[in-house]
Amino acid sequence: MEGEYENEHKEDLEMVIEAETISGNESGSFSRSLLCLCAVGFLMNSKPSEPFLTKYLLEVKNITQQELDDFVWPAGVFGMLLFTLPVGVLSELWGYRVMVLTGLFFR
């Protein structure tokens, strides 16, 4: 029973290797695009200054903790919520690549 199972997987693996060989550069291009997209997503979301933002606003800008909790943080959340739906619609109209590049530009 195990031998049949292994043979089936070997056949599947051979089919995948054959498909990659036939596609040639398309597979490498897809892998490169996927790697680039993952790198962009990682770099966009790594924000090393974020843990220090509260301390900076409290000490340097003299904003109270109450003001941060009542006005500053909700403004960021609601601002992001406000733009989420239109950006989704625009990405369907203009294409995802244009919207990703636009988002990178305005970051």
C-alpha positions as CSV (number, residue, x, y, z in Angstrom):
1,M,0.0,0.0,0.0
2,E,2.8,2.4,0.9
3,G,4.6,1.6,-2.3
4,E,1.6,2.6,-4.4
5,Y,1.3,5.9,-2.4
6,E,5.0,6.7,-3.0
7,N,4.7,5.9,-6.7
8,E,1.7,8.2,-7.1
9,H,3.6,11.1,-5.5
10,K,6.6,10.4,-7.7
11,E,4.5,10.6,-10.8
12,D,2.9,13.9,-9.5
13,L,6.4,15.3,-8.8
14,E,7.6,14.3,-12.2
15,M,4.6,16.0,-13.8
16,V,5.3,19.2,-11.8
17,I,9.0,19.1,-12.9
18,E,8.0,18.6,-16.5
19,A,5.5,21.5,-16.3
20,E,8.2,23.8,-14.9
21,T,10.6,22.7,-17.6
22,I,8.1,23.3,-20.4
23,S,7.2,26.8,-19.1
24,G,10.9,27.7,-19.0
25,N,11.4,31.4,-18.1
26,E,7.8,32.0,-17.1
27,S,8.3,30.0,-13.9
28,G,11.4,32.1,-13.0
29,S,9.6,35.3,-13.9
30,F,6.7,34.3,-11.6
31,S,9.0,33.4,-8.8
32,R,10.9,36.7,-9.2
33,S,7.6,38.7,-9.2
34,L,6.4,36.8,-6.1
35,L,9.6,37.4,-4.2
36,C,9.6,41.1,-5.2
37,L,5.9,41.4,-4.0
38,C,6.7,39.7,-0.7
39,A,9.7,41.9,-0.1
40,V,7.7,45.1,-0.8
41,G,5.0,43.9,1.6
42,F,7.5,43.2,4.3
43,L,9.3,46.5,3.9
44,M,6.0,48.4,3.8
45,N,4.9,46.9,7.1
46,S,8.1,47.1,9.0
47,K,7.9,50.3,10.9
48,P,10.8,50.5,13.3
49,S,9.8,53.9,14.7
50,E,6.3,52.8,15.7
51,P,7.1,51.6,19.2
52,F,8.7,55.0,20.0
53,L,5.8,57.1,18.5
54,T,3.8,57.3,21.8
55,K,6.8,58.3,23.8
56,Y,7.7,61.0,21.2
57,L,4.2,62.4,21.2
58,L,4.0,62.5,24.9
59,E,7.4,63.9,25.7
60,V,8.4,66.0,22.7
61,K,5.1,67.2,21.4
62,N,3.5,67.5,24.8
63,I,0.3,65.7,23.9
64,T,-1.4,64.1,26.9
65,Q,-2.3,60.4,27.0
66,Q,-6.0,61.3,27.1
67,E,-5.6,63.3,23.9
68,L,-3.8,60.4,22.3
69,D,-6.5,57.9,23.2
70,D,-9.4,60.2,22.4
71,F,-8.2,62.0,19.2
72,V,-4.9,60.9,17.6
73,W,-5.3,57.1,17.5
74,P,-9.0,57.1,16.4
75,A,-8.2,59.6,13.6
76,G,-5.6,57.2,12.2
77,V,-8.0,54.2,12.3
78,F,-11.0,56.1,10.9
79,G,-8.8,57.7,8.2
80,M,-7.6,54.3,7.1
81,L,-11.2,53.0,7.1
82,L,-12.4,55.9,5.1
83,F,-9.9,55.2,2.2
84,T,-10.2,51.4,2.2
85,L,-13.3,51.1,0.1
86,P,-12.4,53.7,-2.6
87,V,-8.9,52.2,-3.0
88,G,-10.5,48.8,-3.5
89,V,-12.8,50.1,-6.2
90,L,-10.0,52.1,-7.9
91,S,-7.7,49.0,-7.9
92,E,-10.4,47.1,-9.8
93,L,-10.7,50.0,-12.3
94,W,-7.0,50.9,-12.8
95,G,-5.3,47.6,-12.0
96,Y,-3.5,46.3,-9.0
97,R,0.0,47.2,-10.1
98,V,-0.9,50.9,-10.5
99,M,-2.5,51.0,-7.0
100,V,0.4,49.2,-5.4
101,L,2.8,51.7,-6.9
102,T,0.6,54.6,-6.0
103,G,0.4,53.3,-2.4
104,L,4.2,53.0,-2.3
105,F,4.5,56.6,-3.6
106,F,2.2,58.1,-1.0
107,R,3.7,56.2,2.0
